Amino acid sequence: KIGEDIMKATKEWKGLKITCRLTVKNRVAKVDVTPSAASMLIRALKEPPRDRKKVKNIKHNGNIPFDEIIDIARIMWPRSMAKELSGCVKEILGTAFSTGCTVDGKSP
């Protein structure tokens, strides 16, 4: 039953590694999806879903607009160690650099 709940919650993140938080209260499990910065960036690239068992070492060479980076930073800010939003944006830009994508056509 819990496996089915996790599958329902993570259906829109198909092909990406994602973290799920299970909250158990009165022997009833509730699934919360907590995506990482890298998975949000890869999702923002709008790549087709892939089979992780068959396709290895993929290069994410798409382009993301800076507005979308700020949106991702706003979502990640409560979980970030940054005091200000600018620090969180820099963290997301570092993640974008490590995944290999560009921001507004330039290297982050």
Backbone as CSV, one residue per row, in Angstrom:
resi,resn,N_x,N_y,N_z,CA_x,CA_y,CA_z,C_x,C_y,C_z
1,LYS,0.820,-1.195,0.000,0.000,0.000,0.000,0.865,1.259,0.000
2,ILE,1.938,1.274,0.794,2.814,2.441,0.836,3.531,2.606,-0.497
3,GLY,3.930,1.487,-1.109,4.583,1.541,-2.413,3.698,2.179,-3.474
4,GLU,2.405,1.875,-3.433,1.468,2.487,-4.390,1.341,3.988,-4.145
5,ASP,1.318,4.392,-2.867,1.237,5.824,-2.543,2.472,6.566,-3.050
6,ILE,3.651,5.948,-2.885,4.888,6.567,-3.366,4.856,6.669,-4.890
7,MET,4.351,5.636,-5.557,4.281,5.672,-7.029,3.346,6.786,-7.491
8,LYS,2.207,6.970,-6.800,1.282,8.043,-7.173,1.917,9.415,-6.972
9,ALA,2.625,9.581,-5.847,3.202,10.884,-5.523,4.358,11.253,-6.452
10,THR,5.098,10.264,-6.931,6.288,10.538,-7.744,6.049,10.323,-9.234
11,LYS,4.810,10.212,-9.658,4.511,9.938,-11.070,5.024,11.037,-11.990
12,GLU,4.914,12.305,-11.570,5.344,13.396,-12.443,6.864,13.576,-12.460
13,TRP,7.583,12.873,-11.585,9.049,12.930,-11.558,9.661,11.684,-12.174
14,LYS,8.996,11.062,-13.111,9.442,9.786,-13.694,10.811,9.932,-14.350
15,GLY,11.714,9.011,-14.042,13.045,9.007,-14.634,14.067,9.827,-13.866
16,LEU,13.673,10.447,-12.745,14.595,11.259,-11.952,14.698,10.688,-10.544
17,LYS,15.867,10.859,-9.935,16.009,10.472,-8.531,15.359,11.544,-7.677
18,ILE,14.554,11.118,-6.732,13.800,12.074,-5.923,13.706,11.535,-4.499
19,THR,13.659,12.428,-3.538,13.567,12.044,-2.130,12.111,12.132,-1.685
20,CYS,11.656,11.102,-0.990,10.296,11.092,-0.449,10.386,11.037,1.070
21,ARG,9.534,11.815,1.717,9.471,11.799,3.176,8.199,11.090,3.586
22,LEU,8.353,10.051,4.396,7.205,9.310,4.908,6.881,9.810,6.308
23,THR,5.655,10.256,6.506,5.189,10.678,7.818,4.157,9.668,8.284
24,VAL,4.471,8.967,9.367,3.572,7.931,9.876,2.880,8.456,11.123
25,LYS,1.545,8.438,11.089,0.755,8.875,12.234,-0.411,7.905,12.384
26,ASN,-0.534,7.308,13.547,-1.570,6.303,13.821,-1.541,5.177,12.787
27,ARG,-0.355,4.712,12.471,-0.116,3.607,11.531,-0.619,3.922,10.124
28,VAL,-0.771,5.197,9.791,-1.146,5.624,8.441,0.007,6.455,7.887
29,ALA,0.553,6.018,6.776,1.710,6.696,6.182,1.250,7.740,5.177
30,LYS,1.899,8.908,5.232,1.639,9.984,4.286,2.942,10.282,3.546
31,VAL,2.882,10.392,2.230,4.079,10.578,1.409,4.190,12.042,0.998
32,ASP,5.350,12.650,1.267,5.664,14.002,0.816,6.873,13.922,-0.097
33,VAL,6.781,14.534,-1.282,7.894,14.558,-2.216,8.716,15.810,-1.942
34,THR,10.028,15.626,-1.669,10.928,16.757,-1.443,12.029,16.708,-2.494
35,PRO,11.836,17.376,-3.637,12.831,17.295,-4.709,14.101,18.057,-4.375
36,SER,15.224,17.546,-4.860,16.496,18.236,-4.671,16.660,19.305,-5.748
37,ALA,17.680,20.128,-5.574,17.924,21.209,-6.537,18.270,20.631,-7.909
38,ALA,19.068,19.559,-7.935,19.477,18.977,-9.211,18.279,18.409,-9.963
39,SER,17.387,17.721,-9.251,16.236,17.141,-9.944,15.283,18.234,-10.433
40,MET,15.179,19.349,-9.692,14.342,20.457,-10.162,14.943,21.114,-11.403
41,LEU,16.278,21.215,-11.443,16.937,21.791,-12.621,16.759,20.898,-13.839
42,ILE,16.921,19.593,-13.655,16.768,18.656,-14.775,15.325,18.667,-15.268
43,ARG,14.379,18.813,-14.336,12.973,18.903,-14.738,12.708,20.199,-15.511
44,ALA,13.376,21.286,-15.108,13.207,22.568,-15.798,13.766,22.528,-17.212
45,LEU,14.707,21.607,-17.471,15.252,21.454,-18.824,14.250,20.809,-19.773
46,LYS,13.184,20.224,-19.214,12.121,19.578,-19.990,12.667,18.487,-20.914
47,GLU,13.528,17.648,-20.357,14.059,16.514,-21.111,13.055,15.369,-21.084
48,PRO,13.065,14.516,-22.118,12.160,13.355,-22.093,12.569,12.380,-20.995
49,PRO,11.609,11.651,-20.421,11.976,10.692,-19.368,12.863,9.593,-19.925
50,ARG,13.805,9.142,-19.090,14.750,8.128,-19.539,14.771,6.978,-18.549
51,ASP,15.260,5.831,-19.015,15.401,4.665,-18.150,16.800,4.708,-17.544
52,ARG,16.886,4.893,-16.223,18.189,5.044,-15.581,19.034,3.779,-15.666
53,LYS,18.394,2.627,-15.873,19.170,1.391,-15.954,19.887,1.260,-17.290
54,LYS,19.324,1.830,-18.349,19.894,1.670,-19.686,20.764,2.848,-20.099
55,VAL,20.329,4.078,-19.812,21.046,5.278,-20.258,21.894,5.793,-19.112
56,LYS,23.243,5.772,-19.308,24.156,6.211,-18.258,24.924,7.448,-18.711
57,ASN,25.433,8.197,-17.744,26.309,9.365,-17.960,25.735,10.326,-18.994
58,ILE,24.519,10.787,-18.778,23.860,11.681,-19.727,24.360,13.106,-19.495
59,LYS,24.523,13.844,-20.590,24.929,15.244,-20.505,23.674,16.109,-20.587
60,HIS,23.476,16.948,-19.588,22.329,17.861,-19.570,22.800,19.196,-20.134
61,ASN,22.703,19.363,-21.446,23.261,20.558,-22.071,22.172,21.505,-22.560
62,GLY,21.064,21.577,-21.854,19.987,22.483,-22.234,20.211,23.882,-21.690
63,ASN,19.226,24.727,-21.880,19.297,26.115,-21.439,18.109,26.411,-20.526
64,ILE,18.375,27.091,-19.403,17.320,27.444,-18.453,17.299,28.963,-18.321
65,PRO,16.125,29.595,-18.389,16.079,31.043,-18.148,16.351,31.362,-16.683
66,PHE,16.910,32.559,-16.433,17.287,32.949,-15.075,16.069,33.074,-14.157
67,ASP,14.910,33.438,-14.731,13.688,33.539,-13.919,13.338,32.192,-13.292
68,GLU,13.571,31.121,-14.047,13.271,29.788,-13.531,14.246,29.401,-12.416
69,ILE,15.504,29.853,-12.530,16.493,29.621,-11.466,16.017,30.295,-10.171
70,ILE,15.484,31.515,-10.289,14.994,32.229,-9.107,13.783,31.509,-8.510
71,ASP,12.902,30.977,-9.374,11.745,30.219,-8.870,12.196,28.985,-8.094
72,ILE,13.185,28.266,-8.635,13.711,27.081,-7.948,14.349,27.490,-6.622
73,ALA,15.071,28.623,-6.624,15.719,29.096,-5.396,14.684,29.452,-4.330
74,ARG,13.539,30.022,-4.734,12.491,30.348,-3.761,11.935,29.079,-3.111
75,ILE,11.823,28.009,-3.895,11.326,26.743,-3.344,12.361,26.126,-2.398
76,MET,13.649,26.228,-2.775,14.711,25.586,-2.002,15.170,26.419,-0.798
77,TRP,14.806,27.693,-0.729,15.321,28.592,0.295,15.096,28.105,1.730
78,PRO,13.912,27.594,2.098,13.756,27.123,3.485,14.684,25.965,3.845
79,ARG,15.064,25.153,2.862,15.944,24.019,3.140,17.416,24.381,2.964
80,SER,17.692,25.572,2.457,19.059,26.008,2.212,19.665,26.578,3.487
81,MET,20.994,26.648,3.511,21.686,27.264,4.640,21.885,28.762,4.419
82,ALA,21.470,29.268,3.259,21.708,30.674,2.922,20.791,31.589,3.735
83,LYS,21.358,32.750,4.136,20.563,33.722,4.878,19.617,34.471,3.950
84,GLU,20.123,34.828,2.779,19.344,35.631,1.842,19.069,34.828,0.581
85,LEU,18.109,35.317,-0.204,17.736,34.628,-1.444,18.892,34.631,-2.433
86,SER,19.713,35.679,-2.409,20.843,35.745,-3.346,21.816,34.594,-3.114
87,GLY,22.019,34.225,-1.856,22.892,33.091,-1.553,22.314,31.791,-2.060
88,CYS,21.004,31.643,-1.954,20.355,30.432,-2.442,20.421,30.369,-3.967
89,VAL,20.282,31.532,-4.632,20.397,31.577,-6.095,21.794,31.133,-6.512
90,LYS,22.811,31.544,-5.755,24.185,31.130,-6.070,24.356,29.622,-5.899
91,GLU,23.710,29.059,-4.890,23.758,27.604,-4.705,23.139,26.889,-5.908
92,ILE,21.999,27.390,-6.377,21.310,26.768,-7.513,22.156,26.919,-8.776
93,LEU,22.815,28.078,-8.942,23.688,28.272,-10.105,24.871,27.300,-10.069
94,GLY,25.391,27.026,-8.883,26.462,26.037,-8.757,25.983,24.646,-9.127
95,THR,24.770,24.316,-8.745,24.196,23.019,-9.118,23.982,22.951,-10.624
96,ALA,23.547,24.077,-11.221,23.362,24.115,-12.678,24.688,23.927,-13.389
97,PHE,25.749,24.494,-12.846,27.082,24.336,-13.445,27.526,22.878,-13.381
98,SER,27.257,22.220,-12.253,27.700,20.831,-12.107,26.875,19.867,-12.956
99,THR,25.606,20.218,-13.243,24.833,19.344,-14.134,25.198,19.573,-15.591
100,GLY,25.785,20.729,-15.905,26.276,20.980,-17.258,25.330,21.817,-18.120
101,CYS,24.283,22.389,-17.549,23.362,23.183,-18.360,23.781,24.657,-18.326
102,THR,23.208,25.436,-19.230,23.523,26.856,-19.299,22.341,27.676,-18.777
103,VAL,22.612,28.914,-18.382,21.581,29.823,-17.892,21.569,31.038,-18.809
104,ASP,20.459,31.268,-19.477,20.312,32.352,-20.459,21.405,32.294,-21.528
105,GLY,21.811,31.092,-21.917,22.798,30.923,-22.977,24.241,31.061,-22.524
106,LYS,24.475,31.347,-21.238,25.829,31.520,-20.722,26.118,30.449,-19.684
107,SER,27.390,30.192,-19.430,27.787,29.287,-18.365,27.496,29.934,-17.020
108,PRO,26.913,29.215,-16.074,26.584,29.819,-14.779,27.838,30.236,-14.040
